[in-house]
Amino acid sequence: MRTDSVLRCDAMNALVQTLGMVDAERFISMVKRDTFDYTEWRRGLWNDMTIDEIYAEAAAQSENR
């Protein structure tokens, strides 16, 4: 298991690679100031997708790395 510090660093690197430095910082700022409930958001995230569609999207993302 990675330490919290390593996990934070890896997550920030992933955000920067995906969004670019400016948008990654904007995203972090939004999350920090918002009353965002991750658990509630997560519950409805894939409600309109089948397990096969979710798998296909995950596989496609994995191939793009």
Backbone bond lengths (Angstrom), bond angles and torsions (degrees), N, CA, C in turn:
res aa  C-N    CA-C-N  psi(-1)  N-CA   C-N-CA  omega(-1)  CA-C   N-CA-C  phi
1 M - - - 1.439 - - 1.531 109.19 -
2 R 1.316 115.61 138.10 1.466 120.96 179.28 1.527 110.49 -78.64
3 T 1.313 115.70 153.28 1.454 119.94 176.15 1.528 109.30 -73.56
4 D 1.322 116.94 164.10 1.467 120.97 178.03 1.523 110.74 -59.01
5 S 1.312 116.19 -39.89 1.459 120.91 -178.96 1.528 111.21 -63.03
6 V 1.311 116.60 -44.77 1.472 121.07 179.08 1.524 110.03 -65.91
7 L 1.325 117.10 -41.35 1.460 121.07 179.02 1.527 110.70 -61.66
8 R 1.336 117.76 -44.84 1.467 120.90 177.81 1.521 111.20 -60.22
9 C 1.311 115.92 -43.73 1.470 120.78 -179.61 1.533 110.52 -63.60
10 D 1.329 117.08 -46.44 1.464 121.16 178.90 1.530 111.14 -61.78
11 A 1.333 116.39 -41.48 1.466 120.33 -179.68 1.523 110.85 -65.19
12 M 1.319 116.96 -43.59 1.465 119.47 179.26 1.523 110.80 -64.40
13 N 1.330 116.78 -40.43 1.468 119.92 176.71 1.524 111.13 -61.06
14 A 1.330 117.07 -41.71 1.470 120.81 178.72 1.524 110.47 -63.38
15 L 1.338 116.86 -42.88 1.464 119.89 178.14 1.521 111.33 -62.48
16 V 1.320 116.32 -45.23 1.469 120.25 -178.72 1.525 110.37 -63.98
17 Q 1.323 117.59 -41.71 1.470 120.47 179.69 1.521 110.98 -64.41
18 T 1.328 116.74 -37.25 1.460 121.13 -176.68 1.520 112.48 -82.55
19 L 1.330 116.20 -44.35 1.460 120.65 -172.02 1.522 114.61 -103.73
20 G 1.324 116.60 -19.45 1.460 120.01 -170.73 1.528 108.44 89.96
21 M 1.327 116.59 160.10 1.459 121.34 -173.61 1.531 112.99 -60.31
22 V 1.323 116.86 -46.68 1.465 120.21 -175.38 1.523 111.26 -65.27
23 D 1.333 117.60 -49.02 1.465 119.98 -178.97 1.525 112.03 -69.27
24 A 1.319 117.96 -30.81 1.470 120.18 175.45 1.525 109.57 -63.30
25 E 1.322 116.92 -44.42 1.470 120.94 177.92 1.524 110.77 -64.76
26 R 1.328 116.55 -40.54 1.479 119.80 176.94 1.514 110.70 -60.66
27 F 1.335 117.27 -43.04 1.457 121.45 179.41 1.531 110.83 -61.11
28 I 1.325 117.28 -46.88 1.464 121.05 179.17 1.527 109.87 -59.49
29 S 1.314 117.82 -43.37 1.467 121.42 178.86 1.520 111.57 -62.66
30 M 1.334 116.85 -41.48 1.465 120.29 178.92 1.517 111.15 -62.52
31 V 1.312 116.75 -44.24 1.463 120.68 -178.48 1.523 110.67 -64.84
32 K 1.317 116.70 -39.91 1.460 120.60 -177.89 1.524 112.39 -68.57
33 R 1.328 118.83 -36.14 1.463 120.21 -175.29 1.526 112.93 -93.23
34 D 1.303 117.79 -16.72 1.459 121.74 -176.95 1.517 110.75 -83.41
35 T 1.308 116.31 152.15 1.460 121.00 173.85 1.526 108.77 -88.85
36 F 1.295 114.42 41.47 1.457 125.00 -176.48 1.525 110.79 -64.11
37 D 1.313 117.39 127.43 1.458 122.35 176.82 1.525 107.47 -105.07
38 Y 1.328 116.29 97.20 1.454 121.76 -176.40 1.525 111.41 -57.25
39 T 1.319 117.01 -42.50 1.467 120.56 -177.29 1.521 110.66 -61.72
40 E 1.317 117.07 -44.81 1.458 120.46 179.39 1.525 111.15 -65.90
41 W 1.330 117.18 -42.11 1.464 121.89 177.95 1.521 110.23 -60.54
42 R 1.313 116.33 -44.20 1.461 122.67 -176.55 1.528 112.11 -63.72
43 R 1.335 116.19 -35.66 1.471 120.09 -179.03 1.527 112.87 -58.35
44 G 1.320 117.52 -35.45 1.458 120.49 -176.93 1.514 114.04 -102.86
45 L 1.315 117.36 6.53 1.457 121.14 -171.88 1.525 113.86 -59.40
46 W 1.297 117.32 -45.79 1.469 120.21 -175.34 1.528 112.76 -117.98
47 N 1.312 117.51 28.83 1.463 121.01 -178.18 1.522 113.51 -60.39
48 D 1.325 117.25 -30.25 1.460 120.10 -176.09 1.529 112.66 -95.66
49 M 1.349 117.32 13.38 1.465 120.98 -179.02 1.530 110.40 -122.04
50 T 1.327 115.73 145.65 1.459 120.49 173.98 1.530 108.24 -81.24
51 I 1.317 116.34 166.10 1.466 120.59 178.06 1.522 110.57 -62.96
52 D 1.324 117.60 -34.06 1.467 120.95 177.68 1.532 111.39 -66.22
53 E 1.330 116.92 -38.91 1.459 120.34 177.75 1.522 111.41 -67.59
54 I 1.323 116.36 -40.68 1.466 120.80 177.50 1.529 109.80 -62.64
55 Y 1.312 116.85 -44.75 1.467 120.74 178.89 1.531 111.16 -61.48
56 A 1.327 116.30 -44.59 1.472 120.16 -179.11 1.525 110.73 -61.63
57 E 1.330 117.12 -41.21 1.462 120.17 179.22 1.531 110.92 -66.94
58 A 1.330 116.84 -41.57 1.471 120.26 178.11 1.530 110.73 -63.77
59 A 1.320 117.04 -41.96 1.463 120.83 179.38 1.529 110.71 -63.65
60 A 1.319 116.89 -40.79 1.467 120.55 178.92 1.522 110.83 -65.01
61 Q 1.323 117.50 -40.77 1.469 120.71 177.02 1.513 111.08 -63.95
62 S 1.324 115.98 -39.01 1.462 120.57 179.84 1.531 111.66 -64.49
63 E 1.331 116.50 -37.72 1.463 120.98 179.35 1.521 111.84 -69.15
64 N 1.322 117.96 -27.78 1.461 122.03 -177.91 1.519 112.90 -79.03
65 R 1.301 118.38 -3.88 1.472 120.74 -178.94 1.470 112.14 -86.08
